[in-house]
Amino acid sequence: MADTTSRTPLFVALIVALGLVLAGGAIGRGFSEARLADRYVSVKGVAEREVNADLALWPIPFVAADDDLTLAQARIDQTTRRIRSFLAAQGLDTTQARLAGLRVTDRQANPYQAGEAGRRFIVRQTIILRSTEPEKVLAASQRVGQLVESGVVLSSGEEYGTGGPTFLFTKLNEIKPAMIAEATGRAREAAEQFARDAQSRLGGIRRANQGVFVILARDQAPGVSEESQLQKVVRVVATVDYYLK
């Protein structure tokens, strides 16, 4: 009968050795994968589109003053008709013009008014035109002097900003998918060039950030706002991390 007792320590030693070899291999692969995870490149891809505004908002504030409140309001009503006629003459849809911001000031009710107060009542009103024809609105805004010539007293309209039309681009969702694809493609091109220069191969995506869409003025200059321009630039920057092999 064979002596199995003497074989047991040898068998156990072989099992332990095999376990150590397998564990070493796993540790080696872990270090290799860790080093691979540390090898990546972060690149950016930019996509831009030049677009035209498709919506215009034009607040036209005006004012009338008189010692008789009824007469002041009558002047406001007359001015409203003149403005609507002017807009219609410019080919604009006046059904999209609404009245807003009516304010009446009684100067005699102001305890801090010193000296002659001038006309007692000041009535302020605003017509806000909403139009899907921004080009016509821009053209009309260049002829606003005709309103002054007709007797319209325009107000500064502080509550509506610096005055003039505001031009908006509302179709961003329609161009988003194509712009994201373009920005991502340019990011990959940059990563592939980096990999070639580094004598490496490009791996999969480690992390990606689409970025934020921004709308800018096409002609950027000090004091020129995006809202005042018909032509705009939509921009998105995609940031992508790629593994390097």
Stockholm file with secondary structure:
# STOCKHOLM 1.0

chainA/1-245         MADTTSRTPLFVALIVALGLVLAGGAIGRGFSEARLADRYVSVKGVAEREVNADLALWPIPFVAADDDLTLAQARIDQTTRRIRSFLAAQGLDTTQARLAGLRVTDRQANPYQAGEAGRRFIVRQTIILRSTEPEKVLAASQRVGQLVESGVVLSSGEEYGTGGPTFLFTKLNEIKPAMIAEATGRAREAAEQFARDAQSRLGGIRRANQGVFVILARDQAPGVSEESQLQKVVRVVATVDYYLK
#=GR chainA/1-245 SS CCCCTTHHHHHHHHHHHHHHHHHHHHHHHHHHHHHHHHCEEEEEEEEEEEEECCEEEEEEEEEEEESSHHHHHHHHHHHHHHHHHHHHHTTCCGGGEEEEEEEEEEGGGCTTCCSCCCSSEEEEEEEEEEESCHHHHHHHHTTTHHHHHTTCCBCCCGGGTTSSCEEECCCHHHHHHHHHHHHHHHHHHHHHHHHHHTTCCEEEEEEEECCCCEEEESSCCTTCCGGGCSEEEEEEEEEEEEEEC
#=GC SS_cons         CCCCTTHHHHHHHHHHHHHHHHHHHHHHHHHHHHHHHHCEEEEEEEEEEEEECCEEEEEEEEEEEESSHHHHHHHHHHHHHHHHHHHHHTTCCGGGEEEEEEEEEEGGGCTTCCSCCCSSEEEEEEEEEEESCHHHHHHHHTTTHHHHHTTCCBCCCGGGTTSSCEEECCCHHHHHHHHHHHHHHHHHHHHHHHHHHTTCCEEEEEEEECCCCEEEESSCCTTCCGGGCSEEEEEEEEEEEEEEC
//
